[in-house]
Amino acid sequence: MVKAIKIFLAGVSGLCLWVQASQAANLQLTRIQLYFENNRATLTVKSRQPNVQAFVDINFSGKGILRGYWQVDGRIITQVNKNLGPGKKVTLATPQKPALPTFSEGPHIVMFVVDQPVQPIAFPKALYYVIPGEAPTVAAIQLTLPQAGSEVDALQTTFQWEAQPKAETYLIEFIDDNARKPLFSAITERPEYGLPQPVLKYYFAKNQTYFWRVKSFDASHNVVGESPVRELRLK
């Protein structure tokens, strides 16, 4: 009987150790703190400012899977699924791509919401405020070919200009001498453009005077360059 009791107690003891180990392994979050690169929960940035990030410090005990997501103004921007081993603190950041959106002026609320382990708490919020940014500097684009005042062969209508380091795309516009409004325009990623023959036949006539100009745009579609208007005459 005593032996049986000892075995029973050993079984109970083992069960207790297993329960205690299981309880020790359960992940418990003890503190969540949100902040920006200035170590504060508020930040002011300029419109279209790149690489804006938020950070969260999470204090915890035990170990387990942390599941949650970053959200801005109620919209999820990225999911988080991280296995936390024994420790006390982990720091997470919003992704750099896509970074926190800054194209819309005004206040924006950032939150890190935890799905697992379940936390019966109100999650903290951080706020960043987007203000109007400085307008990009518009550089002068130098047109190279065809030269000013020259007559252009309708079969060799290639237009060239100096490339700009910040330019992602170029817009070339052809202007009617009478209306002074764009007659035809095209977008290109290279600092040159060749007028297709069907366009020449439909929009242009020989022995007529036209004008052309070029604008450049950066990755955010801001105008960063503009050329003077140059005269164009087709033979």
Legacy VTK file of the C-alpha trace (Angstrom):
# vtk DataFile Version 3.0
C-alpha trace
ASCII
DATASET POLYDATA
POINTS 235 float
0.000 0.000 0.000
2.807 2.346 0.908
4.567 1.561 -2.336
1.409 2.192 -4.218
1.075 5.503 -2.415
4.637 6.377 -3.280
4.026 5.614 -6.937
0.820 7.622 -6.863
2.615 10.512 -5.214
5.401 10.316 -7.756
2.808 10.485 -10.458
1.166 13.454 -8.813
4.537 15.079 -8.292
5.421 14.580 -11.953
2.070 15.985 -12.983
2.636 19.041 -10.809
6.076 19.605 -12.291
4.590 19.337 -15.781
1.887 21.850 -14.934
4.415 24.179 -13.382
6.710 23.892 -16.415
3.759 24.461 -18.717
2.753 27.533 -16.760
6.326 28.813 -16.877
6.380 28.318 -20.624
3.181 30.332 -21.201
3.950 33.691 -22.762
2.765 36.641 -20.711
3.145 40.253 -21.841
3.768 42.640 -18.978
4.319 45.958 -20.774
3.852 47.457 -24.256
5.325 50.834 -25.207
5.042 52.573 -28.597
7.394 55.305 -29.818
9.039 56.840 -32.888
12.687 57.520 -33.696
12.572 60.519 -31.338
11.738 58.123 -28.447
8.334 59.762 -28.048
4.801 58.658 -28.902
4.279 61.720 -31.103
6.141 62.802 -34.218
5.799 65.516 -36.868
6.918 64.702 -40.411
6.735 66.421 -43.778
4.452 65.361 -46.580
5.901 62.428 -48.547
8.790 62.093 -46.102
10.348 58.629 -46.610
11.497 55.965 -44.122
9.180 56.897 -41.234
8.942 54.051 -38.715
7.328 53.281 -35.374
8.726 50.963 -32.709
7.260 48.884 -29.891
9.030 47.594 -26.780
7.341 44.497 -25.342
8.298 43.194 -21.902
7.313 39.581 -21.325
7.821 36.475 -19.255
7.814 32.841 -20.302
8.015 31.831 -23.937
5.701 31.197 -26.841
4.364 32.567 -30.096
3.632 36.274 -30.414
1.079 37.087 -33.109
-0.139 40.553 -33.915
-0.140 43.296 -36.525
0.750 46.912 -37.123
-2.060 49.193 -38.161
-2.342 52.836 -39.227
-5.697 54.587 -38.951
-7.380 51.203 -38.535
-5.739 49.710 -41.663
-3.368 46.749 -41.266
0.013 47.384 -42.877
1.902 44.231 -41.813
1.442 41.030 -39.814
3.847 39.868 -37.108
4.469 36.237 -36.151
7.446 35.796 -33.828
8.608 32.967 -31.571
9.804 34.441 -28.281
12.211 32.360 -26.258
13.049 32.887 -22.604
13.779 36.547 -22.118
12.470 39.823 -20.798
12.101 42.243 -23.716
11.743 42.395 -27.499
11.666 45.421 -29.822
9.716 45.371 -33.084
9.508 47.994 -35.828
7.166 48.811 -38.669
8.630 47.787 -42.040
10.715 50.141 -44.134
8.881 48.970 -47.249
6.145 49.925 -47.152
7.019 52.615 -44.624
4.390 54.524 -42.676
2.304 56.497 -45.209
3.016 60.234 -45.317
1.177 61.320 -48.468
-1.950 62.445 -46.594
-1.593 65.551 -44.424
-2.989 65.554 -40.896
-2.873 63.200 -37.858
-2.369 59.440 -38.181
-2.692 56.857 -35.385
-0.334 53.881 -35.171
-1.061 50.803 -33.059
0.511 47.410 -32.479
-2.338 44.973 -31.805
-1.631 41.591 -30.176
-3.774 38.593 -31.120
-1.757 35.991 -29.191
-1.366 35.748 -26.277
-4.761 37.269 -25.541
-4.363 40.552 -23.695
-7.448 41.968 -21.934
-6.048 45.498 -22.163
-6.386 48.590 -24.312
-3.371 48.739 -26.620
-1.356 51.970 -26.611
-1.431 54.399 -29.518
1.206 56.599 -31.131
0.426 59.608 -33.305
2.359 61.187 -36.126
1.293 64.380 -37.823
2.010 65.047 -41.502
2.519 68.695 -42.413
2.999 70.238 -45.875
6.499 69.593 -47.137
8.753 71.831 -49.119
8.142 71.786 -52.856
10.869 69.903 -54.732
13.407 72.081 -56.485
12.642 72.275 -60.186
15.858 72.057 -62.201
16.376 73.324 -65.734
16.430 70.572 -68.362
18.815 71.264 -71.221
17.446 70.237 -74.611
20.166 68.885 -76.932
18.624 67.585 -80.174
17.304 68.875 -82.467
19.023 72.229 -82.069
17.039 75.449 -81.857
16.094 76.946 -85.199
16.929 73.831 -87.199
14.609 72.088 -89.627
13.893 68.472 -88.833
13.534 65.684 -91.339
10.172 64.023 -90.784
11.866 60.633 -91.115
14.474 61.371 -88.420
12.487 62.870 -85.585
14.526 61.897 -82.521
14.481 64.288 -79.562
17.130 64.247 -76.840
17.866 66.131 -73.617
20.201 65.913 -70.644
19.328 63.243 -68.096
18.523 64.217 -64.491
19.641 62.129 -61.506
16.331 62.433 -59.629
14.110 61.796 -62.632
12.157 58.555 -62.888
10.117 59.537 -65.945
10.042 62.295 -68.555
7.077 63.915 -70.262
7.678 65.346 -73.730
5.037 67.682 -75.120
4.560 69.010 -78.644
2.690 72.276 -78.981
0.741 73.696 -81.886
1.933 77.115 -82.975
-1.620 78.456 -83.078
-3.267 77.051 -79.949
-0.077 77.025 -77.815
-1.536 73.940 -76.174
-0.116 70.406 -76.160
-0.821 68.775 -79.507
0.706 65.450 -78.548
2.575 64.157 -75.490
4.354 60.971 -74.439
6.063 59.549 -71.344
9.461 57.879 -71.443
11.981 56.632 -68.889
14.935 57.587 -71.088
16.191 61.115 -71.934
15.175 60.710 -75.548
12.121 60.070 -77.646
11.446 59.206 -81.274
8.175 60.333 -82.814
6.404 57.335 -84.380
5.505 57.728 -88.032
1.748 57.220 -87.452
1.802 60.102 -84.955
3.673 62.293 -87.424
1.129 61.632 -90.140
-1.885 62.210 -87.893
-0.793 65.252 -85.832
1.903 67.029 -87.833
2.261 68.614 -91.251
5.348 69.461 -93.273
6.560 73.036 -93.523
4.774 73.935 -90.300
6.224 75.370 -87.075
5.682 73.597 -83.753
7.225 73.758 -80.294
8.354 71.113 -77.846
9.356 70.941 -74.194
10.214 68.318 -71.550
9.291 67.868 -67.877
10.757 65.326 -65.472
9.146 63.614 -62.480
10.587 61.847 -59.441
9.379 58.562 -57.915
6.604 60.426 -56.050
5.372 62.037 -59.284
6.617 65.476 -58.312
7.897 67.759 -61.072
11.668 68.039 -60.568
12.741 69.430 -63.931
11.434 71.513 -66.795
12.931 72.674 -70.058
12.356 75.868 -71.998
10.093 75.706 -75.041
12.010 75.092 -78.274
10.845 75.715 -81.818
10.409 72.770 -84.154
9.947 72.960 -87.944
9.436 69.881 -90.089
10.841 69.775 -93.592
LINES 1 236
235 0 1 2 3 4 5 6 7 8 9 10 11 12 13 14 15 16 17 18 19 20 21 22 23 24 25 26 27 28 29 30 31 32 33 34 35 36 37 38 39 40 41 42 43 44 45 46 47 48 49 50 51 52 53 54 55 56 57 58 59 60 61 62 63 64 65 66 67 68 69 70 71 72 73 74 75 76 77 78 79 80 81 82 83 84 85 86 87 88 89 90 91 92 93 94 95 96 97 98 99 100 101 102 103 104 105 106 107 108 109 110 111 112 113 114 115 116 117 118 119 120 121 122 123 124 125 126 127 128 129 130 131 132 133 134 135 136 137 138 139 140 141 142 143 144 145 146 147 148 149 150 151 152 153 154 155 156 157 158 159 160 161 162 163 164 165 166 167 168 169 170 171 172 173 174 175 176 177 178 179 180 181 182 183 184 185 186 187 188 189 190 191 192 193 194 195 196 197 198 199 200 201 202 203 204 205 206 207 208 209 210 211 212 213 214 215 216 217 218 219 220 221 222 223 224 225 226 227 228 229 230 231 232 233 234
